[in-house]
Amino acid sequence: MTDRENQDDSYLITMPNVDTQCADILEWLQAGNSLNYLQSLQHLGCARLQARITDLRQMGHDIVSVQQHENPYACMYMLRTKYEDMIKKMDHARLAGAIDVQIPKLFFAEQRKKYEDIVDVE
């Protein structure tokens, strides 16, 4: 018997299936939800949300990073079409006189420029 045959398999680390995590995240986003790190961890069991979002973007999915109201240093992710629909509705509500409508900003300044024409995001 070799040393390898004598070793206990309990030391092996099982890595999560990245394809399954990407599919779960995409399904979550396509259902019209946004997703932040804590939700990803609690509901989907994914501790590397940013890496999976990068994978999905490389696959061609249009996902944006949106600044969270509670913590401007944290972001949540959503499909770009969902974000655009949301800010248009919120801008209409703001123009109709709704009080205290805060339109969420994209997390990265270079991405915000595109939406300055859609609404006046402060």
N, C-alpha and C positions, 0 to 999 in steps of 0.2 A: 504494500500500500504506500502511496506517495503521501507527502505532507498535505497536498491539496485535497486528497480524498478524505483525510482525517479532519479537515477543518469543518467547523460548525457553520452552517449557512445563516445563522442568526445575525451575523455582522453585515449582511448585504442590505443595501439601502434601495428601496423601491421608489423610483422616480415617477411622479404623476404623468399621465399621458397628455402631452402638450396638445395633440390634435383634439382630444376630448375637451380639454379646458377651453381651447379656442372656439369649438363648436358651442359649448355652454354659454360662453360670453357673447358670442354672436347671436345666439337664440334670445338671450336676455335683452340685448340691445334692439333686436328686430321686433321685440314685443312692445317697443316704445318706451322702454325704461332707460334711465341713466344708471351708471355704475361707478361707485367709488371703491377705494381699497377695502374698507371695512365690509361693505356689502359683498364684495368679491370673496373675501375670506369666509364670511358667515354663510352665505347662500350657495356659493359655487365651490368652496374649498380651494380657491386659487390664491396663493400667497405672492405670486409674481405677476400681478395684473398688468403693470407697465410693459413687461416683456411680451405677454400674450397680446396686448394691444398693438405693439410693434409688429408682431407676427401677422396679425390680422390686416394691418395697414400694408405690409409687404405683399399680402395676398390680394390686395386691391380694394379692400373695404374702406369706405370714407368715414373715418371716425375722428371726432374732434375732442379736444381737451377743454373743458369748461371750468372756470374758476368757481369754487364753492363760496356761497355767501358767508357761511359760518367761519371759514378758515381760508383766507385769500391765498395761502401758500399751498393749499391742497387743491386737487382737481378731481372732476368726475368726467366720465367718458360717455359720449352718446353719438349716434349716427348723425352725420351732417344734415340730412334731410329733416330729422327730428328737431335738431337745433334751430334750423331756419324756420320751420313751422312755429316753434315755440316763441322765437323772438318776434315774429310777425304778429302773432296773437297778442303777446304782451305789449307790443308797441301800439296796436289798435286799442287795447284797454287803457294804456297811458293817455293816448290822444282823446279817448272818450271821457276822460276825467277820473279814471280810477285812481284812488289815493295810494301812494307808496308802492308803485309798481317798479321793481328793480329788475332790469333786464340783465341776465348773467353774461359776463364777458368771456371770451375765449381766453384760455390760460396764457397763451403765447402772443405777445404783442404783434408779431409779424402776421399772424393769422387774423387778427382783429380788423386790419385795414379793409379787407373785403366787405365786411359787414357795416362799415360806416355809411355806405350808400343805402343800405336796407333800413336801418334805424339809427337814431342818434344815441349810441350807447356811451354812457358817461363812465 
